[in-house]
Amino acid sequence: MNNDKLKTFLPVIIFVAAAFVLAYQFVDPAPPNTLTLSAGSKGGAYYTYAEQYRDYLKQRGITVHILESAGSQENVERLTAGKADVAFVQGGIASPEDTPLMSLGSLYYEPLWVFVRADADIKSLLELKGKSIAIGSKGSGTRILSLQILNENDVDEGNSNLLAISGSVAAKELLNGSVEAVFLVAGASASTVQQLNQNIKVKLLSFTRAEAYTRRIATLSSLKLPEGVLHLANNIPAQDITLLAPTATLLVNANTHPALQDLLMQTAAYVHGGRSLFSSAGEFPTARYTALTLSKQAQHFYKSGPPFLQRYLPFWAATMVDRLKVMLLPFIALLIPLFKLMPPLYRWRVRSRIYRWYDELSRIDLALAEELDQTLFAELDRIENEIRKVQVPLSYADELYSLRMHLALIRDSAIRKG
C-alpha cells in the first residue's frame, strides 16, 4: 500500500522539486548581514547618529561598520566609489547630475549659524565682503553651503579672506579677533554653538531675507529660533532669530540591497522621528528637501510605511519570505493541479489490480457459453489463486470481493451447465 503511494506521488514530487530548483535561480540574493556607514568625525552629530543606527540594526542581525570622514563631500565620494553603502550627507551637497546615488529622505534640520563679533557693525552677509570668514574645513558640508550663500551675496575668495577652519578652532579665532565671522552647520546642542551663543563677545546673525534664500536654494528651509529658547533664565537669544537650514539626508549607492534600504528607513524613523527644537514628532524622516531621486523603497515607505512582512516578522524571516515569493509560481502552476490529479491516479492504480482480471473472466464466460471445456475450470482456479494474492486498501475491499463473487458466479454457472 505504501509502495503504491510512493510510486504514484514520487514522480510528482521530483518534478515539482525540479521546478522549485529552476525557479530558485531567479530568486534575488539574500541581503548581506553587514553594512558600511560613512559618518563624520567622532563627537560630531553624524557619528553620534551612526552609533544609534549601529545599535538599532545590531538587534536585527545587521553589523554596521562606521567610517569617520571629513564631512559630507567625502561621504558622497565614498558612496560613489562603492566604499560605503550608506552615508549621512548635508542636503544640497550631492547633485543629481553628478551622481548615481539615491536618497532615502531628509532626517532633520541642520541650522546654519553665522556668528560675528558683537562690536562689529554687521547685520547681513552683504557686509562681510572684505572680511576674514571661517567657512568650514575642506570637504565639509559647512564649507560648500557657506560658499554657496556667500556667492549669492557677491562675497568670494577674490574679495574676502575665506578660511578653511571650523568648530572650536573657528570659535577661538572669532573670540580673539582673528576672524570677523564664523559659519557653522550644527545642531543647537553642539558645544561650539552653545559656547558662542552664551558669549557676550559675539552675536548671532538673523537672516532677514530668509524667504529669498529658500526660493533661490531649494534645499534650504527657514527656521525661527524664538527668544529665550536656548536658555530661558539668561534669555538666549535675546530676540527672535531667523535661521537658514539644510537637512541631513540619508543617501545610498545603487548597489545597496533593497531589503537593507527598507530596514534603514525603519531605523531612520526610530532615530529621527521624535520631537526636536526645530521639528515636531513625526515630521522626520521626510521625502522633502532632498535634491536626489528617492529610491523605490523610500517612496514605498513614505506612501505605505514598512513592508508588510517586516511589520510582523523578524527581518531575516521577512526577507526570506519576500525573496522566495517567486517560488510560489511552481507551487501555483504545478503543485496544486498535480495534487488534484493524484487522488484519481492513485484510485486508478489500485483498481487496475482488480479490473484487469475482468478481461479474462469475460473471455472464459463467453467460452463457457459456447461449449464446456474442462481446461476453462483450470483457468478459473488459476485466476482465483492470483486474485487471492491481490492486496488493496480496506476502502477498496468491496470491489475486490465483488471480483471474487463474480468469479464464483461464473464457476457455478459452468458447473450447472455440466
Summary of the structure (lengths in Angstrom):
residues: 418
radius of gyration: 40.2
end to end distance: 40.5
largest distance: 140.1
contacts: 1310
relative contact order: 0.13
helix: 50%
strand: 15%
